[in-house]
Amino acid sequence: MQLYPEVPDRRRWTIARDVAVVLAVVLFAWLGTRVHDRVASLGVLAEGVTSAGNGVQQGFDSVAQAVDGVPVVGDRLSGALTRSGEATGGNVASLGADGEAAVQDAARLAGLLTFGLPTLLLVGLTVPGRVRQVREMSRTRTLLGGVMTPERERLLAMRAAFALPVDDLMEFTPDPIGDLEAGRHDRLLAALAAEGGLAAPGSTSDGSTT
């Protein structure tokens, strides 16, 4: 399987386009990471709430332990203080922990969307064309790769003269029909090969003849 055309201009353009696509995917990945980190940094607010809630609850627990030994009312007062700590600081700490989890989920989603959406769009716009290009090169190589008998050469020249766009033919010959009529097939075959991204039969990949 041939990935890149043999025609120099097309090869350079295709390589440059592939490099640009790879660099764009890398850029999207970097942007996704940056967005994730920025959103995740908001979790410090939730961490502060969690710390504050834990501090309040620990304060109530400390007081509860201190009054636990008070005669008669110590146990009841200690239990009341512990419950109060759970109802105030404990709830705040729980909300803070939930907030931290929500921020992390949002950070992952934002990073994934920032990377995934443009990457999917880019791949959807570029990969099908590259697949078609590779297939076209393979089909053209199959057409031109058989034993080049005079009859096969004539049929391929006819295909070039009748099927290729006139503008593409004019890059190789000013009179494609005249060439076909006169049996001058080399330029028609070169046009057919170039249409598939291949060098002309009997030429090297840099366009020079062998």
N, C-alpha and C positions, 0 to 999 in steps of 0.2 A: 504494500500500500504506500502510495506516494503522498506526502502531506503538503509539499510545497511545489509550486509551478517551476518549470525549467526556464521559462521566459524570464530574463533578468528583472525587468521592470515589475512584472507581476509578482515575482518571488520576493523582491524587496518590499513591495506594498503589503503582501500577505504577512510577511514576518513582522513588519512594523505594526500592522493591525493586531496580530496575535499578542505582541508585546504590550500594546496599549490596553488590550482587554485584561491581560494578567495584572498589569499595574493598576488598572481600575478596580479589580477585585481586591487587590492588596489595600488600596485606598479605602474601599468600603469596609474592609475588615478593621482597619485602623480607626475609622470613624465610629464603627459599631462599638469598639472597645472604649473609645473616648466617651461616647454617650452613656455606655453602661457605667463607667466610673463616675461620671458627673451625677447621674441619677442616684447611684449607690451612695454617693457622698451625702445625700440628703438624709441617709439613715442615722447620721450623727445626732439629728434632732430627736429621733425616736430613742436613740441610746441614752440621750440626756433625760428623757422622760422616764425611761426604765430605771436609770440610776437614781433619779429623784424619788421615784416610788419605792424602790428598795431601801433608800435611806430613811424615808418616813416609816416604813414598816419595821426596819431595824431599830429605829428610835422607840417606837411603841413596844417592841419586844424587850428592849433594854429596861424600860420603865417597868414593864410587867414582871420581869425577873427581879427587879429591885423590891417591888412591893409584895412579891409572892410570900415572903416570910412574915408579913404583918399579921399579927394574931386576929382571928375572927373573920376579918373581911379580906385578908390577903388573897386567898384563892379566887374569890369572886372578882376582886378588883383586877387581879392578874389576868383572869380569863377575859374580862371586859376589855382591858387594854389590848390584849392579843387580837381579839375580834375586831376592835377598832382599827388596829394596824392593818389587818387583812382587808377591811372594808375600804380603807383610804389608800394607803401606800401600796397595798397588794394589788388593788384594782388598777391603780395608775401604772404600776410596773407591768401588769398584764397587758394593758393597752399599749404601753411602749414596746413590749416584745412583739405584739401583733403588728404594730407600725413598722418595726424593723423588718419583719418578714415580708410585709406588703411592699416596702421600698425595694428590697432585694428582688422580689418577683417583678416589680415594675422595671428595675434596672436591666434584668435579663431580657425582658420582652422588648424594651426600647432598643437595646443593643442588637438583638436578633433582627428586629424590623429594619433598623438602620443598615445593617449588613445585607440581610436577606432579600428585601424588596428590590433595591437597585441591582443586586447581583443577578437575581432571577430575570429581571427585565433585560439586562445586558446579555446574559446567556441566551435568552429567548430570541434576541435580535441578531446575534452573531453566529451562534453554533449551527443552526440549520443551514445558513449560507456556506459555512466552511465544510459541512458534511456534503452538500451538493457539489462544491468545488472538488473535493477529493473523489467523489463518485464520477464526476465528469472527466477528471484526469485518468481515472482507471478505465473508463469506457473508451476514451480516445486512445489510450495506450493499447487497448485490445484491438481497436480498429486498425491501428498503424503497425501493430507488432507482428502481424502474420507474415507469411512468405509473400513478398511483394512481386507477384506476377504482373505482367503487362495488363491483364484484364482487371485484376484487383486494383492496380494503380489507376486505371481509367475510371472504375466505379467510384473509388474514393475521390478522385478529382471531380467527378460529376456531383457527388454529394456536396463537396465544398462549393462548387459553382452555383448549385441550385438551392442550397439550404442555408448558407451563411449570409449574414447581413451584407449588403453591398458596401457599406462603409468599411467593414472589416476586411473584405476582399480587396478593396482599393489600397489598403496599406501594403499589399504584397504584389498586386498586379493591376495595371490600368485597364486591362481588357481580359477579365476572367473567361468570358465565353470564347474569345479568340484563342486564348491559351488552350482551352479544352478542345476546341476544334482542330488546332494545330498539333495537339498531342504534347503540349508543354505543360506537364503536370506538376513539376517541382514546386512552383510558387503556389499552386492551389493546395497541394499537400501541406506546404508550410503554413498556409492560412488555416487549414483544418486542424493542424497540430496546435497552433497558437490559440485557437478558440478553446481548446481543452487545457491550455496552460503548459503545453509541452514544446520542446524544441523541435524544429523541423527535422524530418527524417534525413539522416546523414549529417546532422549538425551536433555540436557539443552543447552542453547546457548553457554556455555563455553566448550562444548564438553564432559561433564561428563554424564553418563547414569543416568536415573531416576528410 
